Amino acid sequence: MLAASLSQAATIKINFEGIQAHAADAGFASVGEYYNGGRASNNALGVDYGVSFSSALAICLNTAGVNCTEASKGEVCEAGSGFTAMTASGSPMFMNVAAGFETTLSFFYTNPTWARNSVELWSGLNGTGTLLKTLVLAGTADGSSTSACLGAGYCPFEKISISFDGIAKSFVLAGEWDQIAIDDIEFQTAGSSDPSQVPEPATLSLVAVAALPFHRHPSLAL
């Protein structure tokens, strides 16, 4: 059972696909308690990883035949992780992990405007306690003129792995919040010596939709 797996330690992977922020939601949906056994703002029922988000939006990614935002994984993406990513709806954005996580936090991100955004890892929830790690995210390439990126400026996504000491309970993203997109967040919950893999449940493929009105490049958020 999932609950039994998460009562021990595990490697958690979050790719936002189950939220299905597509045409019916105008390309956006607040993540909220989706990964804490609750629901996203579009009423999508999530899974209980003990992870909650605040000021976080799941966003539709452009794919072949779908033009919904300025972000895309293009022709290169991990299987099952090409339709949805996350951006912030305000600063700071918090990801809280009730059980804590340790050693390394990794994710993919795109920052083509070279907006200044910092990542902070804290020992307490909501950016409290001891600051364990902080860094400024570098800019990334702009794929708007690249066919492999399907014309999306927020493409490609690049991977970053952040090593730290201690046990963190919150990941904080602060800065120019509407000019960065994040996906495929991965971390190991505290106390794991031989972690099990806990991927997201299989999700339905998103349907092709016509282009929708949205805030164009460089801003991703509503």
Summary of the structure (lengths in Angstrom):
residues: 222
radius of gyration: 16.4
end to end distance: 37.4
largest distance: 47.5
contacts: 764
relative contact order: 0.27
helix: 9%
strand: 41%
